[in-house]
């Protein structure tokens, strides 16, 4: 039995190590290649330089795409977190007919391929006249980000101690005071977690953005995708991607350390 148990442990350890290799190897390749001194993407690099990091901040098309991604991501995140928090509160604290169907509807974008949503949204936007507009892009990203906000906030509200709110109300506090002094401070880590994950989801979205963004509102991933199709892998893109990887990893590590994000997913 002991030998059998040790074999199972070794198999699990091997699976975990393989998983880490599969996940981390592309990140390592991108990060190391971002310091490549040659004119084209090469791994491993034959020389090392910061030239592509310098070039990344001097390309106006990338700056414009980053600006669009930041604007769309910020607005979409705000909308998704607000709607997701209110929806999660109702789903966790209330009982009503159609509750399961409502939850399924809110989480539906997780179950369908994004291309399905993109085709449907393209047809709808064409009819109402918001195709290729900023508001159309924001609404599409909000829809795709909403399930993450709902799921994280449902976990947050399920861990909320209702007796604290009840005690405050019994001592004469108003609903607004309870919300401001009790509820919001308790759910703040969940709101922050939800905001970070929804923003990253919006920032990384390609499929829907390609079909509905139009030429005026190209997001950064769409710009990268377009350039890769027409010109191959640009070292400037690799440098920018490496920076985003570092920021994303830092956010995840800090969030897990301070707020235990994994317990809210």
C-alpha atoms as a printed R data frame, in Angstrom:
    type eleno elety resid chain resno       x      y       z
1   ATOM     1    CA   UNK     A     1   0.000  0.000   0.000
2   ATOM     2    CA   UNK     A     2   2.811  2.399   0.854
3   ATOM     3    CA   UNK     A     3   4.510  1.729  -2.480
4   ATOM     4    CA   UNK     A     4   1.213  2.244  -4.311
5   ATOM     5    CA   UNK     A     5   0.639  5.523  -2.481
6   ATOM     6    CA   UNK     A     6   4.145  6.739  -3.297
7   ATOM     7    CA   UNK     A     7   3.642  5.919  -6.973
8   ATOM     8    CA   UNK     A     8   0.410  7.938  -7.027
9   ATOM     9    CA   UNK     A     9   2.202 10.865  -5.367
10  ATOM    10    CA   UNK     A    10   5.014 10.676  -7.917
11  ATOM    11    CA   UNK     A    11   2.525 10.643 -10.790
12  ATOM    12    CA   UNK     A    12   0.777 13.725  -9.417
13  ATOM    13    CA   UNK     A    13   4.093 15.509  -8.924
14  ATOM    14    CA   UNK     A    14   5.066 14.673 -12.510
15  ATOM    15    CA   UNK     A    15   1.741 15.994 -13.811
16  ATOM    16    CA   UNK     A    16   2.167 19.232 -11.834
17  ATOM    17    CA   UNK     A    17   5.713 19.700 -13.130
18  ATOM    18    CA   UNK     A    18   4.584 19.093 -16.729
19  ATOM    19    CA   UNK     A    19   1.765 21.587 -16.217
20  ATOM    20    CA   UNK     A    20   4.194 24.226 -14.964
21  ATOM    21    CA   UNK     A    21   6.494 23.580 -17.928
22  ATOM    22    CA   UNK     A    22   3.639 23.905 -20.432
23  ATOM    23    CA   UNK     A    23   2.389 27.142 -18.840
24  ATOM    24    CA   UNK     A    24   5.704 28.826 -18.096
25  ATOM    25    CA   UNK     A    25   7.781 27.897 -21.155
26  ATOM    26    CA   UNK     A    26   5.984 30.320 -23.564
27  ATOM    27    CA   UNK     A    27   6.330 33.088 -20.965
28  ATOM    28    CA   UNK     A    28  10.043 32.367 -20.628
29  ATOM    29    CA   UNK     A    29  10.491 32.385 -24.415
30  ATOM    30    CA   UNK     A    30   8.677 35.725 -24.798
31  ATOM    31    CA   UNK     A    31  10.552 37.361 -21.926
32  ATOM    32    CA   UNK     A    32  13.997 36.221 -23.061
33  ATOM    33    CA   UNK     A    33  13.300 37.028 -26.726
34  ATOM    34    CA   UNK     A    34  12.218 40.568 -25.824
35  ATOM    35    CA   UNK     A    35  15.907 41.399 -25.218
36  ATOM    36    CA   UNK     A    36  16.883 40.116 -28.656
37  ATOM    37    CA   UNK     A    37  19.375 42.421 -30.396
38  ATOM    38    CA   UNK     A    38  18.677 41.221 -33.947
39  ATOM    39    CA   UNK     A    39  16.162 42.690 -36.407
40  ATOM    40    CA   UNK     A    40  13.820 39.687 -36.295
41  ATOM    41    CA   UNK     A    41  12.293 37.450 -33.674
42  ATOM    42    CA   UNK     A    42  14.808 34.803 -32.643
43  ATOM    43    CA   UNK     A    43  15.030 32.288 -29.839
44  ATOM    44    CA   UNK     A    44  17.420 31.892 -28.261
45  ATOM    45    CA   UNK     A    45  18.752 35.412 -28.893
46  ATOM    46    CA   UNK     A    46  22.257 35.772 -30.282
47  ATOM    47    CA   UNK     A    47  22.687 39.105 -28.566
48  ATOM    48    CA   UNK     A    48  20.880 41.134 -25.936
49  ATOM    49    CA   UNK     A    49  19.643 44.708 -26.095
50  ATOM    50    CA   UNK     A    50  16.899 47.033 -24.815
51  ATOM    51    CA   UNK     A    51  16.330 48.514 -28.285
52  ATOM    52    CA   UNK     A    52  12.880 46.972 -28.729
53  ATOM    53    CA   UNK     A    53  11.689 48.275 -25.361
54  ATOM    54    CA   UNK     A    54  12.731 51.745 -26.478
55  ATOM    55    CA   UNK     A    55  11.004 51.246 -29.835
56  ATOM    56    CA   UNK     A    56   7.830 50.027 -28.125
57  ATOM    57    CA   UNK     A    57   7.203 53.474 -26.645
58  ATOM    58    CA   UNK     A    58   7.862 55.302 -29.925
59  ATOM    59    CA   UNK     A    59   5.371 53.495 -32.183
60  ATOM    60    CA   UNK     A    60   2.227 55.664 -32.482
61  ATOM    61    CA   UNK     A    61   0.027 52.805 -33.712
62  ATOM    62    CA   UNK     A    62   0.803 50.766 -30.614
63  ATOM    63    CA   UNK     A    63   0.235 53.770 -28.373
64  ATOM    64    CA   UNK     A    64  -3.171 54.348 -29.958
65  ATOM    65    CA   UNK     A    65  -4.106 50.674 -29.628
66  ATOM    66    CA   UNK     A    66  -3.040 50.634 -25.992
67  ATOM    67    CA   UNK     A    67  -5.110 53.748 -25.332
68  ATOM    68    CA   UNK     A    68  -8.193 52.089 -26.839
69  ATOM    69    CA   UNK     A    69  -7.616 48.933 -24.810
70  ATOM    70    CA   UNK     A    70  -7.234 50.923 -21.605
71  ATOM    71    CA   UNK     A    71 -10.390 52.960 -22.233
72  ATOM    72    CA   UNK     A    72 -12.493 49.949 -23.223
73  ATOM    73    CA   UNK     A    73 -11.072 47.827 -20.403
74  ATOM    74    CA   UNK     A    74 -11.670 50.474 -17.741
75  ATOM    75    CA   UNK     A    75 -15.268 51.207 -18.751
76  ATOM    76    CA   UNK     A    76 -16.103 47.532 -19.289
77  ATOM    77    CA   UNK     A    77 -14.598 46.617 -15.937
78  ATOM    78    CA   UNK     A    78 -16.587 49.287 -14.104
79  ATOM    79    CA   UNK     A    79 -19.855 48.191 -15.727
80  ATOM    80    CA   UNK     A    80 -19.188 44.474 -15.270
81  ATOM    81    CA   UNK     A    81 -18.188 44.815 -11.616
82  ATOM    82    CA   UNK     A    82 -21.207 46.985 -10.726
83  ATOM    83    CA   UNK     A    83 -23.703 44.781 -12.555
84  ATOM    84    CA   UNK     A    84 -21.956 41.619 -11.375
85  ATOM    85    CA   UNK     A    85 -21.919 42.704  -7.723
86  ATOM    86    CA   UNK     A    86 -25.613 43.636  -7.736
87  ATOM    87    CA   UNK     A    87 -26.547 40.420  -9.533
88  ATOM    88    CA   UNK     A    88 -24.435 38.270  -7.223
89  ATOM    89    CA   UNK     A    89 -25.976 39.931  -4.180
90  ATOM    90    CA   UNK     A    90 -29.459 39.110  -5.432
91  ATOM    91    CA   UNK     A    91 -28.532 35.536  -6.345
92  ATOM    92    CA   UNK     A    92 -26.908 34.800  -2.982
93  ATOM    93    CA   UNK     A    93 -29.204 36.678  -0.597
94  ATOM    94    CA   UNK     A    94 -32.605 36.295  -2.290
95  ATOM    95    CA   UNK     A    95 -34.941 33.519  -3.343
96  ATOM    96    CA   UNK     A    96 -37.095 34.081  -6.426
97  ATOM    97    CA   UNK     A    97 -38.582 32.168  -9.308
98  ATOM    98    CA   UNK     A    98 -36.185 31.696 -12.180
99  ATOM    99    CA   UNK     A    99 -33.113 32.101  -9.978
100 ATOM   100    CA   UNK     A   100 -31.266 29.182 -11.589
101 ATOM   101    CA   UNK     A   101 -32.171 30.399 -15.074
102 ATOM   102    CA   UNK     A   102 -30.950 33.912 -14.233
103 ATOM   103    CA   UNK     A   103 -27.641 32.593 -12.961
104 ATOM   104    CA   UNK     A   104 -27.264 30.435 -16.058
105 ATOM   105    CA   UNK     A   105 -27.986 33.410 -18.306
106 ATOM   106    CA   UNK     A   106 -25.398 35.573 -16.548
107 ATOM   107    CA   UNK     A   107 -22.772 32.844 -16.858
108 ATOM   108    CA   UNK     A   108 -23.727 31.863 -20.426
109 ATOM   109    CA   UNK     A   109 -20.790 33.661 -22.142
110 ATOM   110    CA   UNK     A   110 -18.451 31.191 -20.440
111 ATOM   111    CA   UNK     A   111 -20.148 28.245 -22.118
112 ATOM   112    CA   UNK     A   112 -20.161 29.405 -25.740
113 ATOM   113    CA   UNK     A   113 -17.208 30.109 -28.048
114 ATOM   114    CA   UNK     A   114 -16.518 33.814 -28.432
115 ATOM   115    CA   UNK     A   115 -16.882 33.538 -32.184
116 ATOM   116    CA   UNK     A   116 -20.549 32.652 -31.662
117 ATOM   117    CA   UNK     A   117 -21.073 35.818 -29.657
118 ATOM   118    CA   UNK     A   118 -19.102 37.828 -32.196
119 ATOM   119    CA   UNK     A   119 -21.243 36.698 -35.140
120 ATOM   120    CA   UNK     A   120 -24.458 37.378 -33.244
121 ATOM   121    CA   UNK     A   121 -23.293 40.787 -32.038
122 ATOM   122    CA   UNK     A   122 -22.197 41.738 -35.542
123 ATOM   123    CA   UNK     A   123 -25.727 41.158 -36.837
124 ATOM   124    CA   UNK     A   124 -27.352 42.997 -33.928
125 ATOM   125    CA   UNK     A   125 -24.966 45.956 -34.155
126 ATOM   126    CA   UNK     A   126 -25.566 46.253 -37.891
127 ATOM   127    CA   UNK     A   127 -29.308 46.595 -37.249
128 ATOM   128    CA   UNK     A   128 -29.056 49.177 -34.465
129 ATOM   129    CA   UNK     A   129 -26.190 51.112 -36.048
130 ATOM   130    CA   UNK     A   130 -23.411 50.800 -33.470
131 ATOM   131    CA   UNK     A   131 -21.086 48.529 -35.423
132 ATOM   132    CA   UNK     A   132 -17.478 49.713 -35.285
133 ATOM   133    CA   UNK     A   133 -18.259 52.178 -32.484
134 ATOM   134    CA   UNK     A   134 -16.697 52.589 -29.066
135 ATOM   135    CA   UNK     A   135 -19.986 51.989 -27.266
136 ATOM   136    CA   UNK     A   136 -20.505 48.759 -29.197
137 ATOM   137    CA   UNK     A   137 -17.043 47.537 -28.257
138 ATOM   138    CA   UNK     A   138 -17.581 48.444 -24.596
139 ATOM   139    CA   UNK     A   139 -20.935 46.648 -24.445
140 ATOM   140    CA   UNK     A   140 -19.448 43.546 -26.062
141 ATOM   141    CA   UNK     A   141 -16.541 43.453 -23.618
142 ATOM   142    CA   UNK     A   142 -18.879 44.050 -20.684
143 ATOM   143    CA   UNK     A   143 -20.979 41.076 -21.735
144 ATOM   144    CA   UNK     A   144 -17.936 38.811 -21.952
145 ATOM   145    CA   UNK     A   145 -16.478 40.073 -18.652
146 ATOM   146    CA   UNK     A   146 -19.723 39.863 -16.676
147 ATOM   147    CA   UNK     A   147 -19.583 36.106 -15.909
148 ATOM   148    CA   UNK     A   148 -16.211 36.500 -14.190
149 ATOM   149    CA   UNK     A   149 -17.490 39.381 -12.085
150 ATOM   150    CA   UNK     A   150 -20.659 37.469 -11.151
151 ATOM   151    CA   UNK     A   151 -18.800 34.294 -10.204
152 ATOM   152    CA   UNK     A   152 -16.187 36.084  -8.075
153 ATOM   153    CA   UNK     A   153 -18.769 38.268  -6.335
154 ATOM   154    CA   UNK     A   154 -21.052 35.292  -5.659
155 ATOM   155    CA   UNK     A   155 -18.162 33.638  -3.826
156 ATOM   156    CA   UNK     A   156 -17.493 36.888  -1.963
157 ATOM   157    CA   UNK     A   157 -21.094 37.360  -0.844
158 ATOM   158    CA   UNK     A   158 -21.393 33.705   0.161
159 ATOM   159    CA   UNK     A   159 -18.520 34.284   2.610
160 ATOM   160    CA   UNK     A   160 -20.060 37.470   4.020
161 ATOM   161    CA   UNK     A   161 -21.302 37.241   7.611
162 ATOM   162    CA   UNK     A   162 -24.910 38.512   7.500
163 ATOM   163    CA   UNK     A   163 -25.051 38.896  11.270
164 ATOM   164    CA   UNK     A   164 -22.749 41.929  11.070
165 ATOM   165    CA   UNK     A   165 -25.188 43.776   8.816
166 ATOM   166    CA   UNK     A   166 -28.113 42.693  10.975
167 ATOM   167    CA   UNK     A   167 -26.372 43.886  14.114
168 ATOM   168    CA   UNK     A   168 -25.682 47.285  12.580
169 ATOM   169    CA   UNK     A   169 -29.322 47.647  11.499
170 ATOM   170    CA   UNK     A   170 -30.561 46.649  14.945
171 ATOM   171    CA   UNK     A   171 -28.386 49.370  16.496
172 ATOM   172    CA   UNK     A   172 -30.063 52.038  14.389
173 ATOM   173    CA   UNK     A   173 -27.795 52.286  11.340
174 ATOM   174    CA   UNK     A   174 -29.477 53.087   8.032
175 ATOM   175    CA   UNK     A   175 -29.126 50.907   4.942
176 ATOM   176    CA   UNK     A   176 -26.715 53.395   3.402
177 ATOM   177    CA   UNK     A   177 -24.599 53.451   6.559
178 ATOM   178    CA   UNK     A   178 -24.489 49.648   6.669
179 ATOM   179    CA   UNK     A   179 -23.463 49.568   3.011
180 ATOM   180    CA   UNK     A   180 -20.755 52.182   3.501
181 ATOM   181    CA   UNK     A   181 -19.297 51.040   6.835
182 ATOM   182    CA   UNK     A   182 -19.960 47.281   6.908
183 ATOM   183    CA   UNK     A   183 -20.686 45.744   3.514
184 ATOM   184    CA   UNK     A   184 -18.250 47.592   1.256
185 ATOM   185    CA   UNK     A   185 -15.197 47.159   3.530
186 ATOM   186    CA   UNK     A   186 -15.947 43.413   3.806
187 ATOM   187    CA   UNK     A   187 -16.440 42.832   0.083
188 ATOM   188    CA   UNK     A   188 -13.639 45.173  -1.010
189 ATOM   189    CA   UNK     A   189 -11.129 42.327  -1.673
190 ATOM   190    CA   UNK     A   190 -13.739 40.601  -3.853
191 ATOM   191    CA   UNK     A   191 -14.449 43.799  -5.760
192 ATOM   192    CA   UNK     A   192 -10.748 44.334  -6.375
193 ATOM   193    CA   UNK     A   193 -10.268 40.726  -7.472
194 ATOM   194    CA   UNK     A   194 -13.268 41.003  -9.779
195 ATOM   195    CA   UNK     A   195 -11.983 44.266 -11.251
196 ATOM   196    CA   UNK     A   196  -8.518 42.879 -12.005
197 ATOM   197    CA   UNK     A   197  -9.777 39.682 -13.625
198 ATOM   198    CA   UNK     A   198 -12.446 41.430 -15.684
199 ATOM   199    CA   UNK     A   199  -9.950 44.051 -16.870
200 ATOM   200    CA   UNK     A   200  -7.469 41.366 -17.917
201 ATOM   201    CA   UNK     A   201 -10.274 39.520 -19.702
202 ATOM   202    CA   UNK     A   202 -11.227 42.656 -21.600
203 ATOM   203    CA   UNK     A   203  -7.632 43.555 -22.387
204 ATOM   204    CA   UNK     A   204  -6.889 40.073 -23.767
205 ATOM   205    CA   UNK     A   205 -10.039 39.748 -25.883
206 ATOM   206    CA   UNK     A   206  -9.332 39.258 -29.601
207 ATOM   207    CA   UNK     A   207 -12.092 37.275 -31.316
208 ATOM   208    CA   UNK     A   208 -15.026 39.597 -30.667
209 ATOM   209    CA   UNK     A   209 -12.924 42.734 -31.060
210 ATOM   210    CA   UNK     A   210 -11.656 41.688 -34.487
211 ATOM   211    CA   UNK     A   211 -15.195 41.455 -35.872
212 ATOM   212    CA   UNK     A   212 -16.889 44.433 -34.228
213 ATOM   213    CA   UNK     A   213 -14.166 46.976 -33.411
214 ATOM   214    CA   UNK     A   214 -13.742 48.447 -36.891
215 ATOM   215    CA   UNK     A   215 -10.618 50.225 -38.066
216 ATOM   216    CA   UNK     A   216 -11.086 53.215 -35.769
217 ATOM   217    CA   UNK     A   217 -11.018 51.375 -32.450
218 ATOM   218    CA   UNK     A   218  -8.342 48.710 -32.776
219 ATOM   219    CA   UNK     A   219  -7.398 47.278 -29.394
220 ATOM   220    CA   UNK     A   220  -3.853 46.229 -28.625
221 ATOM   221    CA   UNK     A   221  -4.430 42.461 -29.114
222 ATOM   222    CA   UNK     A   222  -6.159 43.147 -32.436
223 ATOM   223    CA   UNK     A   223  -3.254 45.356 -33.534
224 ATOM   224    CA   UNK     A   224  -0.780 42.599 -32.630
225 ATOM   225    CA   UNK     A   225  -2.888 39.971 -34.405
226 ATOM   226    CA   UNK     A   226  -3.131 42.105 -37.541
227 ATOM   227    CA   UNK     A   227   0.591 42.790 -37.637
228 ATOM   228    CA   UNK     A   228   1.465 39.141 -37.106
229 ATOM   229    CA   UNK     A   229  -0.756 38.112 -40.010
230 ATOM   230    CA   UNK     A   230   0.736 40.680 -42.362
231 ATOM   231    CA   UNK     A   231   4.358 41.042 -41.214
232 ATOM   232    CA   UNK     A   232   5.110 38.121 -38.913
233 ATOM   233    CA   UNK     A   233   6.315 38.462 -35.333
234 ATOM   234    CA   UNK     A   234   7.558 41.991 -34.666
235 ATOM   235    CA   UNK     A   235  10.274 42.299 -31.943
236 ATOM   236    CA   UNK     A   236   8.504 45.444 -30.722
237 ATOM   237    CA   UNK     A   237   5.400 43.377 -30.089
238 ATOM   238    CA   UNK     A   238   7.466 40.821 -28.202
239 ATOM   239    CA   UNK     A   239   8.877 43.558 -25.946
240 ATOM   240    CA   UNK     A   240   5.413 44.941 -25.207
241 ATOM   241    CA   UNK     A   241   4.095 41.451 -24.539
242 ATOM   242    CA   UNK     A   242   6.935 40.780 -22.117
243 ATOM   243    CA   UNK     A   243   6.061 43.941 -20.195
244 ATOM   244    CA   UNK     A   244   2.421 42.896 -19.958
245 ATOM   245    CA   UNK     A   245   3.435 39.441 -18.773
246 ATOM   246    CA   UNK     A   246   5.532 40.949 -15.986
247 ATOM   247    CA   UNK     A   247   2.695 43.246 -14.914
248 ATOM   248    CA   UNK     A   248   0.113 40.446 -15.002
249 ATOM   249    CA   UNK     A   249   2.313 38.037 -13.022
250 ATOM   250    CA   UNK     A   250   3.080 40.759 -10.470
251 ATOM   251    CA   UNK     A   251  -0.636 41.533 -10.054
252 ATOM   252    CA   UNK     A   252  -1.479 37.861  -9.577
253 ATOM   253    CA   UNK     A   253   1.284 37.320  -7.011
254 ATOM   254    CA   UNK     A   254   0.417 40.467  -5.068
255 ATOM   255    CA   UNK     A   255  -3.306 39.722  -5.202
256 ATOM   256    CA   UNK     A   256  -2.833 36.137  -4.050
257 ATOM   257    CA   UNK     A   257  -0.521 37.247  -1.258
258 ATOM   258    CA   UNK     A   258  -2.746 40.049   0.023
259 ATOM   259    CA   UNK     A   259  -6.292 38.948  -0.871
260 ATOM   260    CA   UNK     A   260  -6.045 35.187  -1.558
261 ATOM   261    CA   UNK     A   261  -7.592 35.543  -5.019
262 ATOM   262    CA   UNK     A   262  -7.660 31.808  -5.626
263 ATOM   263    CA   UNK     A   263 -10.242 31.358  -2.861
264 ATOM   264    CA   UNK     A   264 -12.653 33.668  -4.707
265 ATOM   265    CA   UNK     A   265 -12.562 32.007  -8.132
